Amino acid sequence: MKTGKTMLNSLKSTLFLFCIGGLFSLPAYPQGTVEDYNRAYSLREKYNPRHVLYSNVVPHWVENTDVFWYIRNTTRGKEYVKIDAKQSKRSALFSQEKLATLLSEQTGKHTDAYNLPLNQCHLNRQADTLRFESAGQYWAYAIKKNTLVTEGEVQPRGPQPHWMEVDDEKGRGPVTSPDGKYTAFIKNDNIYVRDVASGKEKQLSIDGTKGNYYSSYIQWSPDSKALAACRIRPAEKRYVYYVESSPADQLQPKLHKQEYAKPGDELRFKVPCIFEVESGRRLIPSTELFSHQYDLYGPTWNADSKAITFEYNERGHKVYRVLEMSATDGQVRTLIEEREEKYVNYPRIYRHYLADGKHILWSSERDNYNHLYLYDRTTGKPTHQITRGEWYVREVQYVDEQNEIIYFSANGMNKDEDPYLIHYYRIGFDGSGLTCLTPEEGMHKAWYSSDHQYLVDVYSKVDQAPVAVLRNATDGSIRMTLEQADISALVQNGWKAPEVFTAKGRDGKTDMWGLIYRPTTLDPNKKYPVIEYIYSGPGDQYVPKTFTPYNWWMTSLAELGFIVVQVDGMTTSFRSKEFEEVCYKNLKDAGLPDHIAWIKAAAEKYPYMDIDRVGIFGCSAGGQESTGAVLFHPEFYKAAYSACGCHDNRMDKIWWNELWMGYPVDESYSACSNVDNAHRLTRPLMLVVGEMDDNVDPASTMQVVNALIKAGKDFDLVVIPGARHTMGEDFGEHKRYDFFVRHLLGVTPPSWDQVRTK
């Protein structure tokens, strides 16, 4: 209970906010109390996923068999189960008691039979030996013989290249020809071959220099008569520097350096070249069809050794080509070309080069949806469109060339359900025989057997517990039910599913889909501020669609006395190209006009949602968008918490920003910049940044800070020492709770020593 003094302070804070801003009405009941905080933090344990039994099925198919195994979560712990799909038969994978005894004997530590510490498990094809990692060792367990032997220590992995680093293609060693007669290698930036029998070396390229060298990723033709490699003209690299203020292993700070290309930076240029080994003939092509590179992928040899194929991504991403270079005369021709007014969404392209050497399966958004096409390599034209309709191909899992069948997943085909729900299908190369293999309503995830005769399907919705079934991959018929999750313990702990809510967006006709989280203590006769969690923009859709007992960003925050929401608006993916392209040169849009319309519609249905008190928070792109919400829509959003935001797209990574914001860098980058628009701030703002953020340059946040200071604006700044790309970790989460309690509820948060966070 609050003390009289604490309640008086809370009332004073509320009156103060009411008088100076006139923004909020006085709450008629206490919210944001220490009891609310403690209850909010307790939900982490009450709604822990381990309280859900018979869930989290992840099948492991044994290669080239009809057998798979998975871990079953039961009342007594983890059970290892084996399924014979052909016979629809279930059995124990092994005796867990026997293996526990053997592990205890060999490690000297007690091992619980139903909490076996097994990692990276692999069952051999005969299903009689299980290999795994445990206690720093590799082990082999002979199931029938009940013997356990160690196969050596687990070696720690060395440092991996950071994902921002561009491969210079210099590190590969000699490459042996398919016939074994030659090895090819790089010396003095040029390509050489060595005769394996005589050891004699021969120089093939003569124009390689330090500033225009040959790639060590040399590709031999299948007939061993020629090889291909790219000549690379490098560009000066940009680096971002980080000061680690509080390293664990020393007193003094550390300076870190990371490769980090940004929009507008110069990029390397690649030219694929072909060299004949015996004659020494060099084929250096004209670069006319790939002259303005963002990147060039390949080359790879065609099976007949008559040409190489490579892919060209034009700078600005308005053109994408699949090109073929003749090994006879060096001529380059176009096999496939994508050309768009705004951008070709190249990360989404699927391609499959058929073994006949004559056709390519290709995906494209050219008709406003992502669909599959069959291309004729001879003509460079599509023979036909395989899939079509107002729905979206998500992934191709397998191409059965012999039977001319494609297995794929898609969303939006069922008009009477959430358009984002993924189902699995099969279809013929000619577009006939479209069959849904997972017809039940829900978000599906499937794993196929090696021969694609069977699939394990796990499906759920945010308000429907997971179901796992084994299906026939021909017609989707269920062979056996594997598991049906039991959520009774969650329900007994007070769990309630979030609500899936739909309303029209900015255009008044397109449905926007989102979620509403409410406090367990909801009183519909009271008023609750609304907080939006945002991660929007292109590349994906972000509102959860699968069953999740505890949503880290929304569940506990709602318990403090808020209605917490999330919605996918325009600028996000998988509805249509037109729906997503609202983002182009306009990332500041972030779908916010749709979100505002959606929240207003929800408040009309639920009057306890107080849309005069709406806050917003997010991280990364969501950090940019939440700050943008209070800069560009202050009439609606009254407070924002923004973590590790890419606040200025000129400061962020090149691939994301040039794809959506375009190239060259123009005035649209400034128009979308939270730095250049910081002077607009009129609402409470808390900025959070990890000092070691290796995803978004921390300077992006600090430049907003600088602009706000120069504009004389008040704001909060939280810097997390040693943290990388983060919402704020536990400290930042507590700060976020307090921030919204203070600015939306209008009360002073309880002191931290009163709150039980664990």
C-alpha positions in Angstrom: 0.0 0.0 0.0 1.1 3.6 -0.6 2.0 5.7 2.4 0.0 9.0 2.9 3.1 11.0 1.8 3.6 8.9 -1.4 -0.1 9.3 -2.3 0.2 13.1 -1.7 3.2 13.3 -4.0 1.5 11.3 -6.7 -1.5 13.7 -6.5 0.7 16.7 -6.7 2.5 15.3 -9.8 -0.9 14.6 -11.5 -2.2 18.1 -10.7 1.1 19.6 -12.0 0.9 17.9 -15.3 -2.8 18.8 -15.7 -2.2 22.4 -15.0 0.8 23.0 -17.2 -0.3 21.0 -20.2 -4.0 20.5 -20.1 -3.2 17.3 -21.9 -4.6 14.6 -19.6 -7.7 14.3 -17.4 -7.1 13.3 -13.8 -7.1 9.6 -13.3 -10.0 8.6 -11.0 -8.1 5.7 -9.5 -4.5 4.8 -8.5 -2.3 3.4 -11.3 1.5 2.9 -11.5 1.7 1.8 -7.9 4.4 -0.4 -6.4 1.8 -3.2 -6.3 1.3 -2.7 -10.1 5.0 -2.9 -10.7 5.5 -6.0 -8.6 2.6 -7.7 -10.3 3.9 -6.7 -13.7 7.3 -8.1 -13.0 5.8 -11.3 -11.6 4.2 -12.1 -14.9 7.5 -13.1 -16.4 7.4 -16.2 -14.2 3.7 -16.7 -14.2 3.5 -16.8 -17.9 6.8 -18.5 -18.5 6.7 -20.8 -21.6 7.8 -23.8 -19.5 4.3 -23.7 -18.0 3.0 -24.7 -21.5 3.2 -28.5 -21.8 3.4 -30.5 -25.1 4.6 -27.5 -27.1 7.7 -26.3 -28.9 7.8 -29.3 -31.2 10.9 -29.1 -33.4 11.3 -32.2 -35.5 14.7 -33.6 -36.6 14.3 -35.8 -39.7 16.9 -38.5 -40.1 18.4 -38.0 -43.5 17.1 -40.3 -46.3 14.6 -42.0 -43.9 11.0 -41.8 -42.9 12.1 -41.3 -39.2 12.2 -38.2 -37.2 12.6 -37.3 -33.5 11.7 -34.4 -31.2 11.7 -33.4 -27.6 8.4 -33.6 -25.9 7.7 -31.3 -22.9 5.8 -33.2 -20.3 4.8 -32.9 -16.7 8.0 -34.8 -15.6 10.3 -33.0 -18.0 11.7 -33.6 -21.5 11.0 -36.8 -23.3 12.9 -37.8 -26.4 10.4 -39.3 -28.9 10.9 -41.1 -32.2 8.3 -41.3 -34.9 8.2 -43.7 -37.9 6.2 -41.6 -40.4 5.5 -44.5 -42.7 4.0 -46.6 -40.0 2.6 -43.6 -38.0 4.3 -45.2 -35.0 5.6 -43.5 -31.8 8.3 -44.8 -29.5 11.0 -43.6 -27.1 14.1 -42.5 -28.9 16.3 -44.2 -26.2 16.1 -45.1 -22.5 16.6 -41.7 -20.8 17.3 -43.4 -17.5 20.1 -45.5 -18.9 21.7 -42.5 -20.7 21.4 -40.4 -17.5 23.2 -43.1 -15.5 26.0 -43.3 -18.1 26.4 -39.5 -18.2 26.5 -39.3 -14.4 29.2 -42.0 -14.2 31.4 -40.4 -16.8 31.1 -36.7 -15.8 30.9 -37.3 -12.0 27.8 -35.1 -11.9 24.2 -36.2 -11.2 22.2 -36.1 -14.4 18.4 -35.9 -14.3 16.9 -38.3 -16.8 14.2 -35.8 -17.8 16.5 -32.8 -18.0 19.3 -34.3 -20.0 22.0 -31.7 -20.9 22.2 -32.7 -24.6 23.2 -30.2 -27.2 23.5 -30.4 -31.0 22.0 -33.8 -31.2 22.3 -35.9 -34.4 20.8 -39.3 -35.0 22.5 -41.4 -37.6 20.6 -42.9 -40.5 20.3 -46.3 -38.9 18.7 -44.6 -35.9 21.0 -46.5 -33.5 23.6 -43.9 -32.6 23.0 -40.5 -31.1 25.8 -37.9 -31.2 25.6 -34.8 -29.0 27.6 -32.2 -27.0 27.5 -32.2 -23.2 29.8 -31.0 -20.5 32.3 -29.6 -23.0 32.7 -33.0 -24.8 31.4 -34.7 -28.0 29.7 -38.0 -27.2 28.4 -41.0 -29.1 25.6 -43.0 -27.5 25.0 -46.5 -29.0 21.3 -46.8 -28.2 20.8 -50.5 -28.5 24.1 -51.4 -26.9 23.7 -48.8 -24.2 27.3 -47.6 -24.4 28.5 -44.1 -24.2 31.9 -42.9 -25.4 33.5 -39.5 -25.6 34.8 -38.3 -29.0 36.9 -35.4 -27.9 36.6 -31.9 -26.4 34.3 -29.3 -27.9 36.7 -26.6 -29.3 35.7 -23.0 -28.9 34.8 -21.2 -32.1 37.3 -18.6 -33.2 36.2 -15.0 -33.8 33.8 -14.8 -36.7 33.8 -11.9 -39.2 31.3 -9.2 -38.3 28.2 -9.3 -40.6 29.0 -5.7 -41.8 32.4 -6.8 -43.2 32.5 -7.1 -46.9 34.6 -10.2 -48.1 37.6 -9.0 -50.0 37.8 -12.4 -51.6 41.5 -12.7 -51.0 41.8 -15.6 -48.5 41.0 -18.7 -50.5 43.8 -21.2 -51.2 44.5 -23.2 -54.4 41.5 -24.6 -56.2 41.9 -28.0 -57.9 40.3 -28.6 -61.3 37.5 -31.2 -61.6 39.9 -33.6 -63.5 42.6 -33.2 -60.8 45.2 -32.1 -63.3 45.6 -28.4 -62.2 45.4 -26.2 -59.3 44.5 -22.5 -59.7 45.7 -19.8 -57.3 46.4 -16.1 -56.8 49.9 -14.7 -56.9 50.9 -11.1 -57.2 47.1 -10.2 -57.6 46.9 -12.4 -60.7 45.6 -15.9 -61.6 48.0 -18.7 -62.0 47.6 -22.5 -62.6 50.0 -25.2 -61.7 50.3 -28.6 -63.4 49.9 -31.1 -60.6 52.1 -33.7 -62.3 55.0 -31.5 -63.3 54.6 -28.7 -60.8 55.0 -26.1 -63.7 53.3 -22.8 -63.2 51.5 -20.7 -65.8 50.3 -17.1 -65.4 46.8 -16.6 -67.0 45.9 -13.0 -66.1 48.4 -10.2 -66.6 46.4 -7.1 -65.6 45.9 -7.7 -61.9 47.2 -5.0 -59.6 46.8 -4.1 -55.9 44.2 -1.6 -56.9 42.4 -3.9 -59.4 43.1 -7.5 -58.3 41.7 -10.9 -59.1 39.4 -12.7 -56.6 40.7 -15.9 -55.1 37.3 -17.4 -55.4 38.2 -19.1 -58.7 35.6 -21.2 -60.4 36.7 -24.1 -62.7 34.5 -25.1 -65.6 33.0 -28.6 -65.3 35.2 -29.8 -68.2 38.4 -28.4 -66.6 39.3 -26.5 -69.7 38.7 -23.0 -68.4 38.3 -21.0 -65.2 36.4 -17.9 -64.2 37.0 -15.3 -61.5 36.2 -11.6 -60.9 38.6 -8.8 -61.2 37.9 -6.5 -58.3 38.5 -2.7 -58.1 38.2 -2.1 -54.3 36.8 1.1 -52.8 38.0 2.8 -49.6 36.2 1.4 -46.6 34.4 3.4 -44.0 34.8 2.4 -40.3 32.8 3.2 -37.2 34.6 3.6 -33.9 33.3 2.7 -30.4 34.7 3.5 -27.0 34.0 0.7 -24.5 33.9 2.7 -21.3 33.9 -0.1 -18.8 35.5 -3.2 -20.1 35.4 -6.2 -17.8 39.1 -7.1 -18.1 40.8 -3.8 -17.6 40.4 -0.4 -16.0 41.0 1.8 -19.0 38.5 2.2 -21.9 39.0 0.3 -25.1 38.6 1.6 -28.7 36.9 -0.7 -31.2 36.8 -0.4 -34.9 34.2 -1.9 -37.3 33.7 -1.8 -41.0 30.5 0.0 -41.8 29.4 1.2 -45.2 26.8 4.0 -45.2 24.5 5.4 -47.9 26.4 7.2 -50.7 29.7 5.5 -50.0 31.8 4.4 -52.9 31.6 0.6 -53.6 33.9 -1.9 -55.2 33.5 -2.9 -58.9 33.7 -6.5 -60.2 34.3 -7.8 -63.7 33.8 -11.6 -64.3 36.6 -12.9 -66.6 37.2 -16.3 -68.3 40.6 -17.9 -69.0 41.3 -20.9 -71.1 44.0 -23.0 -69.4 45.8 -24.6 -72.5 45.6 -21.6 -74.9 45.9 -18.9 -72.3 43.1 -17.0 -74.1 41.5 -14.3 -71.9 37.9 -13.2 -72.2 37.4 -9.8 -70.5 33.8 -8.6 -71.2 32.2 -5.3 -71.9 30.6 -4.0 -68.6 27.7 -2.2 -70.4 25.1 -4.4 -68.8 26.6 -4.2 -65.3 28.2 -0.8 -65.2 26.6 0.8 -62.2 27.1 -1.8 -59.5 25.7 -2.0 -56.0 27.0 -5.6 -56.1 27.7 -8.5 -58.5 27.0 -12.1 -57.4 28.8 -15.0 -58.9 30.0 -16.2 -61.4 29.0 -19.8 -61.6 29.6 -22.1 -64.6 26.8 -23.6 -66.6 26.8 -27.4 -66.6 27.8 -27.5 -70.3 30.9 -25.3 -69.7 29.8 -23.0 -72.5 29.0 -20.0 -70.3 29.0 -18.5 -66.8 26.0 -17.0 -65.1 26.1 -14.1 -62.7 23.7 -11.6 -61.1 23.9 -7.8 -61.2 22.3 -5.5 -58.6 22.3 -1.9 -59.9 23.1 0.9 -57.5 19.8 2.4 -56.4 18.1 -1.0 -56.9 15.8 -0.1 -59.7 17.3 -2.7 -62.0 18.3 -6.3 -61.3 19.7 -8.6 -64.0 20.7 -12.3 -64.4 23.4 -12.2 -67.0 25.2 -14.9 -69.0 28.7 -14.6 -70.4 29.8 -16.8 -73.3 32.9 -18.8 -72.8 33.3 -18.8 -76.6 33.4 -15.0 -77.4 32.9 -13.2 -74.0 29.6 -11.7 -75.0 27.2 -10.9 -72.2 23.5 -11.2 -72.5 20.5 -10.8 -70.2 18.6 -13.8 -69.1 16.2 -12.1 -66.6 15.7 -8.4 -65.9 13.7 -6.8 -63.1 13.0 -3.1 -63.6 11.0 -1.0 -61.2 10.1 2.7 -60.8 10.9 2.6 -57.0 12.9 -0.4 -56.1 13.4 -4.1 -56.9 13.1 -5.9 -53.6 16.2 -8.0 -54.3 16.5 -9.7 -50.8 13.2 -11.4 -51.5 14.1 -12.8 -54.9 14.0 -16.6 -55.2 15.9 -18.3 -58.0 16.4 -22.0 -58.9 18.5 -22.9 -61.9 17.0 -26.1 -63.3 19.2 -29.1 -64.0 18.1 -29.2 -67.7 20.2 -26.0 -68.2 17.3 -24.5 -70.1 15.0 -22.9 -67.5 15.1 -20.8 -64.3 12.5 -20.6 -61.6 12.2 -17.0 -60.5 10.1 -14.9 -58.1 9.0 -11.4 -58.8 6.7 -8.7 -57.4 6.1 -7.3 -60.9 2.3 -7.8 -60.7 2.0 -6.3 -57.2 2.4 -9.6 -55.4 5.3 -12.0 -55.0 4.8 -14.9 -57.5 6.8 -17.6 -59.3 7.7 -17.5 -63.0 9.4 -20.0 -65.3 12.0 -18.5 -67.5 13.4 -19.8 -70.8 17.2 -19.3 -70.8 17.4 -19.4 -74.6 15.0 -16.5 -75.1 15.5 -14.7 -71.8 11.8 -14.4 -71.4 9.3 -16.0 -69.0 7.4 -18.9 -70.6 4.6 -18.4 -68.1 3.6 -17.3 -64.6 3.2 -20.3 -62.3 1.4 -18.7 -59.3 -0.9 -15.8 -59.5 -3.5 -14.0 -57.4 -3.8 -11.4 -54.6 -1.6 -13.3 -52.2 2.1 -13.6 -51.5 4.6 -16.4 -52.0 6.8 -16.5 -48.9 9.4 -19.3 -49.5 10.1 -22.2 -51.8 11.0 -25.2 -49.7 11.7 -27.7 -52.5 11.7 -28.1 -56.2 10.9 -31.6 -57.4 12.3 -31.4 -60.9 11.6 -35.0 -61.9 7.9 -34.7 -61.1 7.8 -30.9 -61.9 6.3 -30.0 -58.5 7.1 -26.9 -56.3 6.6 -27.0 -52.6 6.2 -23.5 -51.2 4.6 -21.4 -48.4 2.3 -18.4 -48.9 0.1 -16.0 -47.1 -3.1 -14.1 -48.0 -4.7 -16.9 -50.1 -7.6 -17.4 -47.6 -9.8 -14.3 -47.7 -11.7 -15.1 -44.5 -8.7 -15.1 -42.2 -5.7 -13.0 -41.1 -3.9 -12.3 -44.4 -0.5 -12.7 -42.7 -1.0 -16.4 -41.7 1.3 -18.7 -43.5 0.2 -22.0 -45.1 2.1 -24.6 -47.1 1.2 -25.6 -50.7 2.4 -27.6 -53.7 1.8 -26.7 -57.3 2.9 -28.1 -60.7 5.4 -26.3 -62.9 2.6 -25.4 -65.3 0.5 -23.8 -62.5 -1.9 -26.7 -62.2 -2.7 -28.8 -59.1 -2.4 -26.1 -56.5 -3.0 -28.0 -53.2 -3.0 -26.6 -49.6 -1.1 -29.0 -47.4 -1.9 -27.2 -44.1 -5.5 -26.0 -44.4 -6.3 -25.3 -40.7 -6.5 -21.6 -39.8 -3.3 -20.6 -38.0 0.4 -19.6 -38.5 2.1 -22.8 -39.8 5.7 -24.0 -39.7 6.6 -27.1 -41.6 9.5 -29.5 -41.8 9.7 -32.0 -44.7 11.2 -35.5 -44.8 14.1 -35.9 -47.2 12.0 -37.4 -49.9 9.1 -34.9 -49.4 6.6 -37.6 -48.8 5.8 -36.3 -45.3 5.8 -33.1 -43.4 5.6 -32.2 -39.7 3.3 -29.2 -39.3 3.2 -27.0 -36.1 0.5 -24.3 -36.1 -1.0 -21.9 -33.7 -2.4 -18.3 -33.3 -1.8 -15.8 -30.6 -5.1 -17.0 -29.0 -4.8 -20.7 -30.0 -2.3 -23.1 -28.4 0.1 -24.9 -30.7 -0.9 -28.2 -32.5 1.7 -30.5 -34.1 0.7 -33.1 -36.7 2.3 -35.4 -39.2 0.9 -35.0 -42.7 1.1 -36.6 -46.0 2.9 -34.2 -48.4 0.8 -35.2 -51.4 -2.6 -34.0 -50.1 -2.0 -32.6 -46.6 -4.0 -35.4 -44.9 -3.1 -35.9 -41.3 -1.4 -39.2 -40.5 -1.2 -38.7 -36.8 -1.5 -35.9 -34.2 1.9 -35.5 -32.4 1.1 -33.0 -29.7 -1.6 -30.6 -28.6 -0.3 -27.9 -26.2 -1.7 -27.8 -22.7 -2.1 -24.2 -21.4 -4.2 -24.9 -18.3 -1.3 -23.9 -16.0 -1.1 -20.5 -17.7 -4.9 -20.0 -17.5 -4.8 -20.8 -13.8 -2.1 -18.1 -13.4 -4.5 -15.6 -14.8 -3.2 -15.6 -18.4 -5.5 -14.2 -21.1 -4.8 -14.0 -24.8 -4.2 -10.7 -26.5 -7.0 -9.6 -28.8 -6.5 -9.7 -32.6 -8.1 -6.4 -33.8 -8.7 -5.2 -37.3 -9.7 -1.7 -38.5 -9.4 0.3 -41.7 -6.2 2.3 -42.3 -5.6 5.8 -43.7 -7.4 5.0 -47.0 -10.6 4.0 -45.2 -10.8 0.7 -47.0 -7.7 -1.5 -46.3 -7.8 -3.6 -43.1 -4.9 -3.2 -40.7 -4.2 -6.1 -38.3 -2.9 -5.7 -34.8 -2.9 -6.8 -31.2 -4.3 -5.4 -28.0 -2.8 -6.3 -24.6 -4.7 -5.4 -21.5 -3.9 -5.5 -17.8 -5.3 -8.5 -15.9 -7.0 -6.0 -13.5 -8.9 -4.3 -16.3 -11.9 -2.4 -15.2 -13.9 -1.3 -18.3 -15.4 1.6 -16.4 -12.1 3.2 -15.9 -9.8 5.0 -18.4 -6.4 3.6 -19.5 -3.7 5.4 -21.5 -2.6 3.6 -24.7 1.0 2.7 -25.5 2.1 1.5 -28.9 5.0 -0.8 -29.4 6.4 0.0 -32.9 8.7 -1.8 -35.3 7.5 -0.9 -38.7 8.7 -0.4 -42.2 9.7 -2.7 -45.1 11.4 -6.0 -44.9 8.9 -8.0 -42.8 5.6 -7.8 -40.9 6.1 -7.5 -37.2 2.9 -8.2 -35.2 3.2 -11.7 -33.6 1.0 -14.4 -35.2 2.0 -17.4 -33.2 1.1 -18.4 -29.6 3.4 -16.6 -27.1 2.7 -16.9 -23.4 4.7 -13.8 -22.5 5.4 -10.9 -24.8 8.5 -9.2 -23.4 7.7 -5.8 -24.8 3.9 -5.7 -24.0 2.7 -8.1 -21.3 4.2 -6.5 -18.2 3.9 -3.0 -19.5 0.2 -3.4 -19.8 0.0 -4.6 -16.2 1.1 -1.1 -14.9 -2.3 0.3 -16.1 -2.0 0.7 -19.8 -3.5 -0.7 -23.0 -0.5 -1.8 -25.1 -1.0 -2.3 -28.8 1.0 -3.2 -31.9 -0.2 -3.0 -35.6 1.2 -3.6 -39.0 0.4 -0.6 -41.2 1.4 0.4 -44.7 5.2 0.4 -45.4 5.4 -3.2 -44.0 5.6 -6.3 -46.1 3.7 -9.3 -47.4 0.4 -7.6 -48.2 1.3 -6.2 -51.6 4.1 -4.3 -53.3 1.9 -1.2 -53.3 1.2 -1.6 -49.6 4.9 -1.7 -48.8 6.1 0.9 -51.3 4.6 3.8 -49.3 8.0 3.6 -47.5 10.0 4.7 -50.5 12.0 7.8 -49.8 9.6 8.2 -46.9 10.7 6.0 -44.0 9.4 8.7 -41.6 5.9 7.6 -42.6 6.3 4.3 -40.7 2.7 3.4 -41.2 1.8 5.9 -38.5 -1.3 7.3 -40.3 -2.7 3.8 -40.4 -1.7 3.1 -36.7 -3.5 6.3 -35.6 -6.7 5.3 -37.5 -6.5 1.8 -36.1 -6.0 3.0 -32.5 -8.9 5.5 -32.9 -11.1 2.7 -34.2 -10.2 0.5 -31.2 -11.0 3.3 -28.8 -14.4 3.7 -30.4 -15.1 0.1 -29.6 -13.5 0.2 -26.2 -14.1 3.6 -24.6 -11.8 2.8 -21.7 -8.9 3.4 -24.1 -7.9 7.0 -23.5 -6.5 8.3 -26.8 -5.8 11.7 -25.3 -2.9 9.9 -23.6 -1.0 7.8 -26.2 2.6 6.9 -25.9 4.9 5.0 -28.2 8.2 3.1 -27.9 10.6 1.0 -30.1 14.1 0.0 -30.9 16.3 0.3 -34.0 13.9 1.2 -36.8 11.3 1.4 -34.0 13.6 3.8 -32.3 13.6 6.0 -35.3 9.8 5.6 -35.7 8.9 6.3 -32.1 10.9 9.6 -32.1 9.4 10.4 -35.5 5.9 9.9 -34.0 6.3 12.7 -31.5 8.1 14.9 -34.0 5.7 14.5 -36.9 2.4 13.6 -35.1 2.6 15.4 -31.7 -1.2 16.0 -31.8 -1.7 12.2 -31.2 1.5 10.8 -29.6 2.2 12.4 -26.3 5.4 10.6 -25.2 8.1 8.5 -26.8 10.8 6.1 -25.6 13.3 5.4 -28.4 16.2 2.9 -28.2 19.2 2.6 -30.6 17.3 4.4 -33.3 18.6 4.8 -36.9 17.5 8.4 -36.5 19.1 9.6 -39.7 19.2 7.2 -42.6 22.5 8.8 -43.9 24.1 7.5 -40.6 22.9 3.9 -40.9 24.0 0.8 -42.8 24.1 1.1 -46.6 21.9 -1.9 -47.7 18.8 -1.1 -45.7 18.7 2.6 -46.4 19.7 2.7 -50.1 17.1 0.0 -50.8 14.2 2.0 -49.2 15.5 5.6 -49.4 17.2 5.4 -52.8 20.5 6.4 -54.3 22.0 8.9 -54.7 21.4 10.5 -51.3 19.0 13.4 -51.7 16.8 15.7 -49.8 14.4 12.9 -48.8 17.1 11.7 -46.3 17.0 15.1 -44.6 13.2 15.2 -44.7 13.0 11.8 -42.8 15.8 12.7 -40.4 15.0 13.0 -36.7 18.2 15.0 -36.4 17.1 17.6 -38.9 13.6 17.7 -37.4 14.6 17.6 -33.7 13.6 21.2 -33.3 9.9 20.1 -33.7 10.0 18.3 -30.3 7.2 19.3 -28.0 6.5 16.0 -26.1 8.5 14.1 -23.5 11.2 11.9 -25.1 13.6 9.4 -23.6 16.5 8.4 -25.9 18.4 5.1 -25.1 21.6 3.9 -26.7 24.1 1.1 -26.2 27.6 2.5 -26.3 28.8 -0.6 -28.3 25.9 -0.8 -30.7 27.3 -2.6 -33.7 24.1 -2.5 -35.7 23.2 1.2 -35.7 26.0 3.7 -35.3 25.5 5.1 -31.8 26.4 8.5 -33.2 22.9 8.4 -34.8 21.4 8.8 -31.3 24.0 11.3 -30.2 23.4 13.5 -33.1 19.7 13.8 -32.1 20.9 14.6 -28.6 23.2 17.4 -30.1 20.3 18.8 -32.2 17.9 18.8 -29.2 20.4 20.6 -27.0 21.0 23.2 -29.7 17.3 23.7 -30.1 16.9 24.1 -26.3 14.7 21.1 -25.9 14.2 19.0 -22.7 14.6 15.3 -23.0 16.0 12.2 -21.2 19.1 10.3 -22.3 20.1 6.8 -21.1 23.4 5.3 -22.2 24.0 1.6 -21.4 27.8 0.9 -20.9 29.0 -2.2 -22.8 25.5 -2.7 -24.4 25.2 -3.4 -28.1 21.9 -3.1 -30.1 19.3 -3.1 -27.3 16.0 -1.9 -26.1 17.8 -0.9 -22.9 18.2 -4.2 -21.1 16.7 -4.6 -17.6 17.8 -1.1 -16.6 16.2 0.5 -19.6 13.1 -1.5 -19.2 12.6 -0.2 -15.7 13.3 3.3 -17.0 10.7 2.8 -19.7 8.1 1.8 -17.2 8.8 4.8 -15.1 8.8 7.1 -18.1 5.3 6.2 -19.2 4.0 6.1 -15.6 5.2 9.6 -15.1 4.2 11.1 -18.4 1.0 9.2 -19.2 -0.4 8.3 -15.8 0.8 11.5 -14.3 2.1 9.9 -11.1 5.5 9.6 -9.5 6.8 6.0 -10.0 7.7 4.0 -6.9 11.3 4.0 -5.7 13.3 1.2 -7.2 14.1 -0.4 -3.8 10.4 -1.1 -3.4 10.0 -3.0 -6.7 10.7 -6.7 -7.0 12.1 -7.1 -10.5 13.2 -10.8 -10.0 
